[in-house]
Amino acid sequence: MQQRDLAILHDLFYFRFADTPALHLSARWASGGAGAHYIPKRIAQLWHAGYIERFQSRQTLYLHGSEPFVYTIGSGKASAAARTGLRPADISADRWRQVLAEAAPARDRVRHALGCIGIDPAEIERVLHNNSELALKHYAGESSGVRHHVLAAEFLSRFWFDARMRGDAVEDIQPDGIADLSFREPDPRRYRDLVTAGGIVPIKPDCLFTIRGRRYALEAETGSSGAAKLRMKLRRYARLAECKTAVHLLLHCHTASHRDLAASLSRAVSSEVRTVITLTLSPQGEELQSPREVHT
């Protein structure tokens, strides 16, 4: 496998799900910015070889128009099931055994490739299983959260590409499902609206990572969350900044209007608690070389 193949697998493992443009940036960086016209073919070859799985994208409220394929790294189970032409619930037990047997070679290749880039075997098994379960729901047309992962990958791929092309490494990546900034509130009575029944302030970003010693937390906002929910999220990050080491919050919004709402809420929250929230806001499609930062 070439270096750009391993870069695609590495980033897709942490993205969970991503579309073609996101993977294209991972490969471009690994190729030093050259050979861009070969990358789509290489992605297709990885799919044909069974290293990655590919599914049709679907129209949603927050991703419009003609869309590229959605890719993931799974056990091969979802792709094999999709080839039956049946919904997962309609596949018989005998057919499922056939599906799993068909998926085994691809699963072994993926395990080996991910092991070569240093990913823990137990984590590989966990992610392959979880991705496959989400992919099954996605191809069946059920609610899966796949589109939310794709939206997050859209931002991460561009943000990481810009950093890497400057010569900066993206380190200590904790993806969705692992990333956790939750902490025990020292004054749960005063901040009872922020905490769970156990006195914990829950903060679980879509991704955590470090660039040049700076810790970033990504929150991808599809626009489905109302002002109250978004305000609560920002208040919890503000409380995190008060109690612990602050992170730089990256809020990737679907639209400029949702971005402006977030900026307004951020200023209001910071004014109330007198805490600085360091926030970068980006609407879908905005160039990230000069992100809009809001220091409130």
Stockholm file with secondary structure:
# STOCKHOLM 1.0

chainA/1-296         MQQRDLAILHDLFYFRFADTPALHLSARWASGGAGAHYIPKRIAQLWHAGYIERFQSRQTLYLHGSEPFVYTIGSGKASAAARTGLRPADISADRWRQVLAEAAPARDRVRHALGCIGIDPAEIERVLHNNSELALKHYAGESSGVRHHVLAAEFLSRFWFDARMRGDAVEDIQPDGIADLSFREPDPRRYRDLVTAGGIVPIKPDCLFTIRGRRYALEAETGSSGAAKLRMKLRRYARLAECKTAVHLLLHCHTASHRDLAASLSRAVSSEVRTVITLTLSPQGEELQSPREVHT
#=GR chainA/1-296 SS CCHHHHHHHHHHHHHSEEEHHHHHHHHHHHTTTCCGGGHHHHHHHHHHTTSSEEECCCCCSSSCSSCCCEEECCCSHHHHHHTTTSCGGGCCHHHHHHHHHHHHHHHHHHHHHHHHTTCCHHHHHHHHHHHHHHHHHHHTTCCCSHHHHHHHHHHHHHHHHHHHHTTCCEEEEEETTTCCCCEECSCTTTTTTTSCTTSEECCCCSEEEEETTEEEEEEEECSCSCHHHHHHHHHHHHHHHHHSCCCEEEEEESSHHHHHHHHHHHHHHHHHHTCCCEEEEEETTCCSSSCEEEEC
#=GC SS_cons         CCHHHHHHHHHHHHHSEEEHHHHHHHHHHHTTTCCGGGHHHHHHHHHHTTSSEEECCCCCSSSCSSCCCEEECCCSHHHHHHTTTSCGGGCCHHHHHHHHHHHHHHHHHHHHHHHHTTCCHHHHHHHHHHHHHHHHHHHTTCCCSHHHHHHHHHHHHHHHHHHHHTTCCEEEEEETTTCCCCEECSCTTTTTTTSCTTSEECCCCSEEEEETTEEEEEEEECSCSCHHHHHHHHHHHHHHHHHSCCCEEEEEESSHHHHHHHHHHHHHHHHHHTCCCEEEEEETTCCSSSCEEEEC
//
